[in-house]
Amino acid sequence: MPRLCAFCGCNNRVGCGLSFFAFPKDSTRRRKWLLNLMRADLSPDMTREESDRAGYVVCEQHFRPKDINSKGRRKRLAPEAVPILLHTIKEEQRDLEMPSTDVHAPVPLQDTPPYEQVVAMFNKLLAEKDEKIKDLKSSLQRERARMRLMKFRMNSKIRELKRKLEQQQNSSDDQGDQLTAASDCLPQAAKEFFDKQIAMAKLPSSTTLRRHQVVSQEASPSEEEDREPLGWPASQKDTPADPERGEEEKLADVAGWVVQKVAQDPEVSACTKCESLLVETNDTEHNYHTRMEKDAVSAVKKSTTSARLLHPSEAFKECISKCDSVIQKIPPNAMAPKKLKAYLRASGAFSELHRIHPAHSKAIERVAVNKYVMCRVVAELKETAQNRKRTHEKKSAACQELNVSTLEVNQD
């Protein structure tokens, strides 16, 4: 049942946005309140318990504004505040707001400046504004002239580049025609070999093929399992594969190299739990506080190139494997070091280390991400250099074979 204001004729409900006040505890004040309410069903001798049980309250519209303290979060009444009729409060406020009809003494007017002085001041301000407008117009003209010059230079550069591109295409076409005409006078075997070399030279590079492969795999996620890892020192399609070293062992080598760099951090090297997380516990040969000779490590590892690497734990190798899976999904044009670090931190590859050892996991992640990204970038650069070297060797071999075939034809 909604609670209403106890004042006679007032229909304000609790919850309408107004403040409501309960009856005072003092019997004298409570008697004044009950008398001012002008209700026959309320006895002036009503106790506080009876009024609280009945739920009688009075809204703030029946009190003078000066009797209500609104400074705090909750409105409070003055000690001598008594509710009165609403129209009485409005009449008092109207009397206070009505303008006074008293006649004030006349105030002497201030002396106004002469007309000539006002005109001179106006002309001075106008001249200052005109000067500013003139400066702005000249700046705008200079900017427009500079933009026109930049546009002209840019168009000239574009035309020059187009002209050079056309010349390059024409020259390549002429060279192809000359080579085709020269191959007509060769024997059948030499001509077939020559045609194969030209077709091989026209094939796209391995980097371009890998880039197209990544784009096509992003378009079809179902082929994600057949994706070739990017950025390793050698790809199986370009160089002969080592039968003793698989992809997992390459990941282990990278993880061991990263562990060696992580162990150089003073905060990590002083913690025994970090050692158990990073270094393989079954490895009795060494830990990351000792340095082994090349022969001792190569006796355990199959590759002599990993002689300076430590034996990483399975948990850390799993983190490096997750990093590698994240890197494989990144296109080659986004293989910048800063972007790679951001991708690896956001991938959650080191979440298991954060759960096991939160004290130093952040330091391990920071150093590991930096070193792993450097390893991948250097490997990508090495692969690009090897591809260029192989392409150059193929072209040199083709030219040498062509020279030998031409010499044999001339001798015949």
GIQUI-V536235 format. One record per backbone hydrogen bond with DSSP energy under -1.0 kcal/mol. NH is the residue of the N-H (numbers start at 1). CO is the residue of the C=O. E is the energy in kcal/mol with one decimal. If there is no record, write none. Layout:
nh:NH co:CO e:E
nh:NH co:CO e:E
//
This chain:
nh:5 co:12 e:-1.7
nh:6 co:57 e:-3.2
nh:10 co:7 e:-1.8
nh:14 co:3 e:-2.1
nh:16 co:13 e:-1.3
nh:21 co:58 e:-2.8
nh:30 co:26 e:-2.4
nh:31 co:27 e:-2.0
nh:32 co:28 e:-1.8
nh:33 co:29 e:-2.3
nh:34 co:30 e:-2.2
nh:35 co:31 e:-2.1
nh:36 co:32 e:-2.2
nh:37 co:33 e:-1.4
nh:46 co:43 e:-1.7
nh:51 co:47 e:-1.9
nh:52 co:48 e:-2.5
nh:53 co:49 e:-2.3
nh:54 co:50 e:-1.9
nh:55 co:51 e:-1.1
nh:56 co:51 e:-2.0
nh:58 co:21 e:-2.3
nh:60 co:19 e:-1.6
nh:62 co:59 e:-1.3
nh:63 co:60 e:-1.3
nh:67 co:64 e:-1.3
nh:68 co:65 e:-1.1
nh:69 co:76 e:-3.6
nh:76 co:69 e:-2.1
nh:78 co:67 e:-2.3
nh:81 co:78 e:-1.7
nh:84 co:62 e:-2.4
nh:89 co:85 e:-1.2
nh:90 co:86 e:-1.9
nh:91 co:87 e:-2.0
nh:92 co:88 e:-1.9
nh:93 co:89 e:-2.2
nh:94 co:90 e:-2.4
nh:95 co:91 e:-2.1
nh:96 co:92 e:-1.7
nh:97 co:93 e:-2.0
nh:98 co:94 e:-1.4
nh:118 co:114 e:-1.6
nh:119 co:115 e:-2.2
nh:120 co:116 e:-2.3
nh:121 co:117 e:-2.1
nh:122 co:118 e:-2.2
nh:123 co:119 e:-2.4
nh:124 co:120 e:-2.0
nh:125 co:121 e:-2.2
nh:126 co:122 e:-2.3
nh:127 co:123 e:-2.2
nh:128 co:124 e:-1.9
nh:129 co:125 e:-2.1
nh:130 co:126 e:-2.3
nh:131 co:127 e:-2.0
nh:132 co:128 e:-1.9
nh:133 co:129 e:-2.4
nh:134 co:130 e:-2.2
nh:135 co:131 e:-2.1
nh:136 co:132 e:-2.3
nh:137 co:133 e:-2.2
nh:138 co:134 e:-2.1
nh:139 co:135 e:-2.2
nh:140 co:136 e:-2.2
nh:141 co:137 e:-2.2
nh:142 co:138 e:-2.2
nh:143 co:139 e:-2.2
nh:144 co:140 e:-2.2
nh:145 co:141 e:-2.3
nh:146 co:142 e:-2.3
nh:147 co:143 e:-2.3
nh:148 co:144 e:-2.2
nh:149 co:145 e:-2.1
nh:150 co:146 e:-2.3
nh:151 co:147 e:-2.3
nh:152 co:148 e:-2.2
nh:153 co:149 e:-2.5
nh:154 co:150 e:-2.4
nh:155 co:151 e:-2.3
nh:156 co:152 e:-2.3
nh:157 co:153 e:-2.5
nh:158 co:154 e:-2.3
nh:159 co:155 e:-2.4
nh:160 co:156 e:-2.2
nh:161 co:157 e:-2.4
nh:162 co:158 e:-2.4
nh:163 co:159 e:-2.2
nh:164 co:160 e:-2.4
nh:165 co:161 e:-2.4
nh:166 co:162 e:-2.3
nh:167 co:163 e:-2.3
nh:168 co:164 e:-2.5
nh:169 co:165 e:-2.5
nh:170 co:166 e:-2.6
nh:171 co:167 e:-2.7
nh:172 co:168 e:-2.4
nh:173 co:169 e:-2.3
nh:174 co:170 e:-2.5
nh:175 co:171 e:-2.5
nh:176 co:172 e:-2.4
nh:177 co:173 e:-2.3
nh:178 co:174 e:-2.5
nh:179 co:175 e:-2.8
nh:180 co:176 e:-2.4
nh:181 co:177 e:-2.6
nh:182 co:178 e:-2.5
nh:183 co:179 e:-2.0
nh:186 co:183 e:-1.2
nh:191 co:187 e:-2.7
nh:192 co:188 e:-2.2
nh:193 co:189 e:-2.3
nh:194 co:190 e:-2.5
nh:195 co:191 e:-2.4
nh:196 co:192 e:-2.1
nh:197 co:193 e:-2.0
nh:198 co:194 e:-2.0
nh:199 co:195 e:-2.3
nh:200 co:196 e:-2.2
nh:201 co:197 e:-2.1
nh:202 co:198 e:-1.5
nh:209 co:205 e:-2.2
nh:210 co:206 e:-2.7
nh:211 co:207 e:-2.1
nh:212 co:208 e:-2.4
nh:213 co:209 e:-2.3
nh:214 co:210 e:-2.3
nh:215 co:211 e:-2.0
nh:216 co:212 e:-2.5
nh:217 co:213 e:-2.2
nh:218 co:214 e:-2.0
nh:219 co:215 e:-1.5
nh:220 co:216 e:-1.3
nh:223 co:220 e:-1.5
nh:224 co:221 e:-1.5
nh:227 co:224 e:-1.2
nh:239 co:235 e:-2.2
nh:245 co:242 e:-1.2
nh:250 co:246 e:-1.6
nh:251 co:247 e:-2.1
nh:252 co:248 e:-2.2
nh:253 co:249 e:-2.4
nh:254 co:250 e:-2.4
nh:255 co:251 e:-2.7
nh:256 co:252 e:-2.7
nh:257 co:253 e:-2.4
nh:258 co:254 e:-2.3
nh:259 co:255 e:-2.4
nh:260 co:256 e:-2.0
nh:261 co:257 e:-1.5
nh:262 co:258 e:-2.6
nh:263 co:259 e:-2.5
nh:265 co:262 e:-1.8
nh:269 co:265 e:-2.6
nh:270 co:266 e:-1.1
nh:271 co:268 e:-1.6
nh:275 co:271 e:-1.1
nh:276 co:272 e:-1.7
nh:277 co:273 e:-1.5
nh:278 co:274 e:-2.0
nh:279 co:275 e:-2.7
nh:280 co:311 e:-2.6
nh:283 co:280 e:-1.0
nh:290 co:287 e:-1.3
nh:297 co:293 e:-1.8
nh:298 co:294 e:-2.5
nh:299 co:295 e:-1.2
nh:300 co:297 e:-1.1
nh:301 co:297 e:-3.2
nh:306 co:303 e:-1.1
nh:307 co:304 e:-1.1
nh:309 co:306 e:-1.5
nh:313 co:278 e:-2.4
nh:317 co:313 e:-2.3
nh:318 co:314 e:-1.9
nh:319 co:315 e:-1.6
nh:320 co:316 e:-2.2
nh:321 co:317 e:-2.3
nh:322 co:318 e:-2.1
nh:323 co:319 e:-2.2
nh:324 co:320 e:-2.3
nh:325 co:321 e:-2.1
nh:326 co:322 e:-1.9
nh:327 co:323 e:-2.3
nh:328 co:324 e:-2.0
nh:330 co:327 e:-1.6
nh:334 co:331 e:-1.8
nh:335 co:332 e:-1.4
nh:340 co:336 e:-2.6
nh:341 co:337 e:-2.3
nh:342 co:338 e:-2.0
nh:343 co:339 e:-2.5
nh:344 co:340 e:-2.4
nh:345 co:341 e:-2.3
nh:346 co:342 e:-1.9
nh:347 co:343 e:-1.0
nh:351 co:348 e:-1.3
nh:354 co:350 e:-1.9
nh:355 co:351 e:-1.7
nh:356 co:352 e:-2.2
nh:357 co:353 e:-2.8
nh:364 co:360 e:-2.2
nh:365 co:361 e:-2.6
nh:366 co:362 e:-2.4
nh:367 co:363 e:-2.1
nh:368 co:364 e:-2.5
nh:369 co:365 e:-2.5
nh:370 co:366 e:-1.8
nh:371 co:367 e:-2.4
nh:372 co:368 e:-2.6
nh:373 co:369 e:-2.4
nh:374 co:370 e:-1.9
nh:375 co:371 e:-2.2
nh:376 co:372 e:-2.3
nh:377 co:373 e:-2.6
nh:378 co:374 e:-2.4
nh:379 co:375 e:-2.2
nh:380 co:376 e:-2.3
nh:381 co:377 e:-2.2
nh:382 co:378 e:-2.5
nh:383 co:379 e:-2.4
nh:384 co:380 e:-2.2
nh:385 co:381 e:-2.4
nh:386 co:382 e:-2.6
nh:387 co:383 e:-2.4
nh:388 co:384 e:-2.3
nh:389 co:385 e:-2.3
nh:390 co:386 e:-2.7
nh:391 co:387 e:-2.4
nh:392 co:388 e:-2.3
nh:393 co:389 e:-2.3
nh:394 co:390 e:-2.3
nh:395 co:391 e:-2.3
nh:396 co:392 e:-2.3
nh:397 co:393 e:-2.5
nh:398 co:394 e:-2.3
nh:399 co:395 e:-2.5
nh:400 co:396 e:-2.4
nh:401 co:397 e:-2.5
nh:402 co:398 e:-2.3
nh:403 co:399 e:-2.3
nh:404 co:400 e:-2.3
nh:405 co:401 e:-2.5
nh:406 co:402 e:-2.4
nh:407 co:403 e:-2.3
nh:408 co:404 e:-2.2
nh:409 co:405 e:-2.1
nh:410 co:406 e:-2.2
nh:411 co:407 e:-2.0
nh:412 co:408 e:-2.0
//
